[in-house]
Amino acid sequence: MGDPLRGLLVFVWSCWLGIAPVFATVPQLPPDIPAEFQSLTWSYDGNSGPKHWGELEADFALCDRGQRQSPIALQGAIAQDIPNLVFHYNPSPVNLLNNGRTLQVNYEPGSHIELEGDRFDLVQFHFHHPSEHLLEGQGYPMELHLVHRNAMGDFAVIGVMIEVGPENSALAGVWENLVPVYTALTPTTASVDANQLLPQAVTSYRYSGSLTTPPCSESVQWIIMDHPIQLSTPQIAAFETLVPANNRPRQSQNKRSLKLDSSL
């Protein structure tokens, strides 16, 4: 039996067993991308998109089965006087990468927040477009995620909505060094100060959730600022040119409590 015919019969048999669709979900990446990106198995569209994340790898099962998944629509929150975040941010060199799913800046060690007595170190920030969360039913052109991790490996992610406005000078060092898709970590001479990436009013929504990308781990404390920051139309367009739409659809709240910090 010739190889092509044998391959066809194997594929038909696999389809009958329900196996082939799993194989079909792995995206075909360009062969010349850097080695560190060759193992990517998920994306934001098609057979490897959010609807299929839980099928792609065993470690991604929570993407389908989890009960505390993110993002969500932030509405109906209970206003409370929640302990304020304490910020200990320092400027960092812009160490930038483009992994095909977002533009990410790896932050210099040392910056951290205090969240209800626990220290979470700022490890990186990245962007989504359009926004993943909704604020009282409203979406935004982009959303910034400042990703923090504590000594136990749990995450605290600060989400900041981005609306159209004047040029954002705090992110100039990042936007001046935007890199094309599948570019590994690239050091630059620019710097960025995470303090300047926050709105003036740092009241926020708080809820327990997950990473918004595989493996969708449910070990994330979400802090979503209820005031946006601004980027200019050209800045937003520059990001959208480099990164296709990269927002996960909203997930069910599943009776989780949603709090709104009512005081500075």
Rosetta blueprint (number, residue, H / E / L):
1 M L
2 G L
3 D H
4 P H
5 L H
6 R H
7 G H
8 L H
9 L H
10 V H
11 F H
12 V H
13 W H
14 S H
15 C H
16 W H
17 L H
18 G L
19 I L
20 A H
21 P H
22 V H
23 F H
24 A H
25 T L
26 V L
27 P L
28 Q L
29 L L
30 P L
31 P L
32 D L
33 I L
34 P L
35 A H
36 E H
37 F H
38 Q L
39 S L
40 L L
41 T L
42 W L
43 S L
44 Y L
45 D L
46 G H
47 N H
48 S H
49 G L
50 P H
51 K H
52 H H
53 W H
54 G H
55 E H
56 L H
57 E L
58 A H
59 D H
60 F H
61 A L
62 L H
63 C H
64 D H
65 R H
66 G L
67 Q L
68 R L
69 Q L
70 S L
71 P L
72 I L
73 A E
74 L E
75 Q L
76 G L
77 A L
78 I E
79 A E
80 Q E
81 D L
82 I L
83 P L
84 N L
85 L L
86 V E
87 F E
88 H E
89 Y L
90 N L
91 P E
92 S E
93 P E
94 V E
95 N E
96 L E
97 L E
98 N E
99 N L
100 G L
101 R L
102 T L
103 L E
104 Q E
105 V E
106 N E
107 Y L
108 E L
109 P L
110 G L
111 S L
112 H E
113 I E
114 E E
115 L E
116 E L
117 G L
118 D E
119 R E
120 F E
121 D E
122 L E
123 V E
124 Q E
125 F E
126 H E
127 F E
128 H E
129 H L
130 P L
131 S L
132 E L
133 H L
134 L E
135 L E
136 E L
137 G L
138 Q E
139 G L
140 Y L
141 P L
142 M E
143 E E
144 L E
145 H E
146 L E
147 V E
148 H E
149 R E
150 N L
151 A L
152 M L
153 G L
154 D L
155 F E
156 A E
157 V E
158 I E
159 G E
160 V E
161 M E
162 I E
163 E E
164 V E
165 G L
166 P L
167 E L
168 N L
169 S H
170 A H
171 L H
172 A H
173 G H
174 V H
175 W H
176 E L
177 N L
178 L L
179 V L
180 P L
181 V L
182 Y L
183 T E
184 A E
185 L E
186 T E
187 P E
188 T E
189 T E
190 A E
191 S E
192 V E
193 D E
194 A H
195 N H
196 Q H
197 L H
198 L L
199 P L
200 Q L
201 A L
202 V L
203 T L
204 S E
205 Y E
206 R E
207 Y E
208 S E
209 G E
210 S L
211 L L
212 T L
213 T L
214 P L
215 P L
216 C L
217 S L
218 E L
219 S L
220 V E
221 Q E
222 W E
223 I E
224 I E
225 M E
226 D L
227 H L
228 P L
229 I E
230 Q E
231 L E
232 S L
233 T H
234 P H
235 Q H
236 I H
237 A H
238 A H
239 F H
240 E H
241 T H
242 L H
243 V L
244 P L
245 A L
246 N L
247 N L
248 R L
249 P L
250 R L
251 Q L
252 S L
253 Q L
254 N L
255 K L
256 R L
257 S L
258 L L
259 K E
260 L E
261 D E
262 S L
263 S L
264 L L
